[in-house]
Amino acid sequence: MNLALNVAQASYCVRKKVGALIVNQDNVIAIGYNGTISGFPNVCELEDGSTRPDVLHAESNAIAKCAKSSNNSDGAALYVTLSPCFECAKIIIQSGIKKVYYLEEYRILDGLNLLRKSKIYVQQIIL
């Protein structure tokens, strides 16, 4: 989880920096942090302080990076500094990740509930 916290610091987001990493067979196979999609300016918030619609969440970014590589996330574990939202939970399930460890709980619990319903092991890590 400490590595996920370090990865989060690479984010350009002002409101909340989130980091994620995917581990398979004790090897880190992908990292991700919340930020804009490739080729877009690294500005995560709109003028009113809300998140821009083109910002990728950390876990989605890590899964996308894994998909572009020769690594396989089937059976892997995801470490993320903020529990997944509902949309990210769907992607986590489809990627074959079997365990999700998170640090802070997101204000909406739909993502965690979906993961549990899908028999994904979910655990909060207290540092």
C-alpha positions as CSV (number, residue, x, y, z in Angstrom):
1,M,0.0,0.0,0.0
2,N,2.9,2.3,0.6
3,L,3.9,1.9,-3.0
4,A,0.4,2.9,-4.1
5,L,0.6,6.0,-1.9
6,N,3.9,6.9,-3.7
7,V,2.4,6.3,-7.1
8,A,-0.5,8.6,-6.2
9,Q,2.0,11.5,-5.8
10,A,2.5,11.4,-9.6
11,S,-1.1,12.6,-10.1
12,Y,-1.7,16.2,-11.2
13,C,-5.1,16.2,-9.5
14,V,-5.5,18.8,-6.9
15,R,-8.7,17.6,-5.1
16,K,-7.6,13.9,-4.5
17,K,-4.5,12.0,-5.6
18,V,-5.1,8.3,-6.0
19,G,-2.6,5.6,-6.8
20,A,-3.1,1.9,-7.8
21,L,-0.9,-1.0,-8.6
22,I,-1.6,-4.5,-9.8
23,V,0.3,-7.4,-8.3
24,N,0.5,-10.9,-9.8
25,Q,2.6,-13.7,-8.3
26,D,4.4,-11.2,-6.0
27,N,5.4,-8.9,-8.9
28,V,4.1,-5.5,-9.7
29,I,2.7,-5.7,-13.2
30,A,1.1,-2.3,-13.6
31,I,0.8,1.0,-11.8
32,G,-1.7,3.8,-12.4
33,Y,-2.8,7.1,-10.9
34,N,-5.8,9.4,-11.5
35,G,-5.2,11.8,-14.3
36,T,-6.2,12.8,-17.8
37,I,-6.1,10.5,-20.8
38,S,-2.9,10.4,-22.9
39,G,-2.4,13.5,-25.0
40,F,-4.7,15.8,-22.9
41,P,-3.5,18.6,-20.7
42,N,-2.7,17.4,-17.1
43,V,-5.6,19.4,-15.6
44,C,-8.0,17.3,-13.6
45,E,-10.5,19.8,-12.2
46,L,-12.9,22.2,-13.9
47,E,-13.1,25.8,-12.8
48,D,-15.8,24.9,-10.3
49,G,-13.5,22.3,-8.6
50,S,-15.3,19.3,-9.9
51,T,-13.4,16.5,-11.7
52,R,-13.1,16.8,-15.5
53,P,-15.0,14.1,-17.4
54,D,-11.8,13.0,-19.3
55,V,-10.0,12.0,-16.0
56,L,-9.2,8.3,-15.7
57,H,-9.3,6.8,-12.2
58,A,-6.1,5.2,-10.9
59,E,-7.4,1.6,-11.1
60,S,-8.7,2.0,-14.6
61,N,-5.4,3.5,-15.6
62,A,-3.4,0.6,-14.1
63,I,-5.7,-2.0,-15.8
64,A,-5.3,-0.2,-19.2
65,K,-1.6,-0.2,-18.8
66,C,-1.6,-3.9,-18.0
67,A,-3.7,-4.5,-21.1
68,K,-1.2,-2.7,-23.3
69,S,1.6,-4.9,-21.9
70,S,2.3,-8.6,-22.1
71,N,1.2,-9.0,-18.4
72,N,-1.9,-10.7,-17.4
73,S,-4.2,-9.5,-14.5
74,D,-6.1,-12.7,-14.2
75,G,-6.0,-13.8,-10.6
76,A,-4.1,-10.6,-9.6
77,A,-4.5,-8.3,-6.6
78,L,-5.2,-4.6,-6.9
79,Y,-3.9,-2.1,-4.2
80,V,-5.6,1.3,-4.4
81,T,-5.5,4.2,-2.1
82,L,-9.3,4.9,-2.5
83,S,-11.9,2.2,-2.8
84,P,-13.2,1.8,-6.3
85,C,-16.2,3.5,-7.7
86,F,-19.0,1.4,-9.5
87,E,-17.5,1.9,-13.0
88,C,-14.0,0.9,-11.9
89,A,-15.5,-2.1,-10.1
90,K,-17.0,-3.3,-13.3
91,I,-13.6,-3.1,-15.1
92,I,-11.8,-4.8,-12.1
93,I,-14.3,-7.7,-12.4
94,Q,-13.8,-8.0,-16.2
95,S,-10.0,-7.9,-15.8
96,G,-9.9,-11.0,-13.7
97,I,-8.5,-9.4,-10.6
98,K,-9.5,-11.5,-7.6
99,K,-8.4,-9.3,-4.6
100,V,-8.8,-5.6,-3.9
101,Y,-7.0,-3.9,-1.0
102,Y,-7.8,-0.3,-0.4
103,L,-6.8,2.4,2.1
104,E,-9.6,4.9,2.3
105,E,-13.3,4.3,1.7
106,Y,-14.9,6.3,-1.1
107,R,-18.0,8.1,0.0
108,I,-20.2,6.0,-2.3
109,L,-20.0,2.2,-1.5
110,D,-21.6,0.9,-4.7
111,G,-18.2,-0.2,-6.1
112,L,-17.3,-2.2,-3.0
113,N,-20.7,-3.8,-2.9
114,L,-20.5,-4.9,-6.5
115,L,-17.0,-6.4,-6.0
116,R,-18.3,-8.3,-3.0
117,K,-21.3,-9.5,-4.9
118,S,-19.0,-10.8,-7.6
119,K,-17.0,-12.7,-5.1
120,I,-13.9,-10.5,-5.3
121,Y,-12.0,-10.5,-2.0
122,V,-12.1,-6.9,-0.6
123,Q,-10.1,-5.7,2.4
124,Q,-9.4,-2.2,3.8
125,I,-5.8,-1.7,4.9
126,I,-5.2,0.4,8.0
127,L,-1.7,2.0,8.1
